[in-house]
Amino acid sequence: MAKSTGREPAAKKPDDAAKPPVVREPAVPPAPAMRGAAKSVQGAALDGRPWHESHLAMVRRARRINRELAEVYPYAHPELDFENPFQLLVATVLSAQTTDLRVNQTTPALFAAYPTPEDLAAAPPEELEELIRPTGFFRAKARSLLGLSAALRDRFGGEVPGKLDDLVSLPGVGRKTAFVVLGNAFGVPGITVDTHFGRLVRRWKWTEETDPEKVEAAVAAIFPKKDWTMLSHRVIFHGRRICHSRKPACGACPIAPLCPSYGEGETDPEKARKLLKYEKGGFPGQRLKPPPDYPGLAAPEAGPR
Ligand code: SF4
């Protein structure tokens, strides 16, 4: 227990109860409350020395990484083009096992042909399969889209519901898809554990879990709820642009001093810079219609198939 300094605040007076509460970042929860989180962290530091840290230090480092990423990617955003919750739901279902770019190049024709759940539910399966074929696994995805559109029409009055339980009750909609829709179409905080998010948080030793739901729970315990959606965008942005699966560009990584996995990828700055993608490497982003503050280029309408 910390020693008393003799300068602790005086006990709360009855009058204080009327004052508005001071909002602070939540305190770091004790380790036992952090389901799935690593209890202590080991790795390698930038200078090659072994990386040991307490659970509390890991939480502080995680929050610092989030702050640094917010500076690197102030324009982080969902990389699927959408204009309403239904379009985002459909685009997210289509994004399984393919790039957001490929989805964005596919959905304009799809939404022009079938703009509402009622329209899509009535689509001839073969026509729908042909339209979404570029996204891969098109037969299974067509079945999901037909099923979820029919469910939206029959059970939710043609509207996308704004609750997790309702969303995951739709065919082909899991927690990841539901959180993407909740976070970006309804403003409900959510953590999106996709392949990038899982890989990066394990490299950063925020958790050792591999099961997406356990990763989600571990990360949820580290950050205040209000940060969840933007944290997800920033981590996914970093995974797509710098901390790649096979060749992370460690030598060009702005958070290298905070990373216990530094050295897993290319450490030579010159070579690492050549590995950067999207706006970092001077290439177009994923969206055909990126937000106004996006510093890179819009994606081309039709990519190589
Ligand atoms: S690129 Fe390298 S240094 Fe940066 S976060 Fe990934 S593993 Fe860590």
Residues whose N, C-alpha, C, O or C-beta is under 5 A from the ligand:
A	BS01	SF4	R203 I242 C243 P248 A249 C250 C253 A256 C259 S261 Y262 G263 E264
